[in-house]
Amino acid sequence: MFKGQKIIVTGGSRGIGRATVEALAKEGAEVAFTYHNNHAAAEEVYQSTNGYKGSVQGFQSNAKSLIETKAAVTQMKKHLNGLDALVINAGIVRDAPLIMMNEEDWDNVISTNLGGTFNYAKSVIFEMMKQKKGRIICITSVSGIKGIPGQTNYAASKAAQIGFVRSLSKETARYNILVNAIAPGFIETDMWHNIDPEKQKEVLKEVPLRRPGTLDEISGTVKFLLSPAASYMTGTVLVMDGGISS
């Protein structure tokens, strides 16, 4: 389905980003992904996608810096020889109750998660408008919909991403650029597996489906939003949280 498609995935060396890179490359896409500074994790992506139909190449970049982001996007577009889609996934978590949260953790989360969304979208939007086509998918979070204690910084950044997606989708629809978001709940990433098993049980009591989501379920939804089946969808937030926010 995605043979020859040229796609950028930010934060593609771990978790949802890595699963997305692998899923798209397996389907034949040419994927460029970004990572911050974990070269070993990037190398693991190369190993895991070796022999896939598509191609994979990593590029180091700091999502907080518009200068670095623009430079990385320029390199990636040159490497791919074009661009069909952007998946914005890069983000960080620095949880703490507001009374204990320091300014640095607030600023880092907002500038990485929300600032990074602006930086990457800003870096590709002109090219997509010129070619009159493109798709942008933002990986946000149920935290930005429901609100989770200890995540005022993270929830604020994710709620803002949703507003960003809905507004941008209206700006770009006439250029045939579709902008959508996915809002995962608890997903089986490294972060989930690092949680104490007893704490996991407590957390899952809040989930009507009584289990975490899988990386395949999220990457599968990314593939859907990039497919012809989603060609009449823009400004949409697909919530994948096992029913937490319903």
Salt bridges, closest charged atoms under 4 A:
GLU22 OE2 - ARG18 NE 2.85
GLU27 OE2 - LYS223 NZ 3.31
GLU30 OE1 - LYS6 NZ 3.36
GLU44 OE1 - ARG18 NH1 3.23
ASP84 OD1 - LYS133 NZ 3.57
GLU127 OE1 - LYS77 NZ 3.89
ASP190 OD2 - ARG14 NH2 3.60
GLU198 OE2 - LYS201 NZ 3.46
GLU202 OE2 - LYS205 NZ 3.02
GLU217 OE2 - ARG211 NH2 2.79
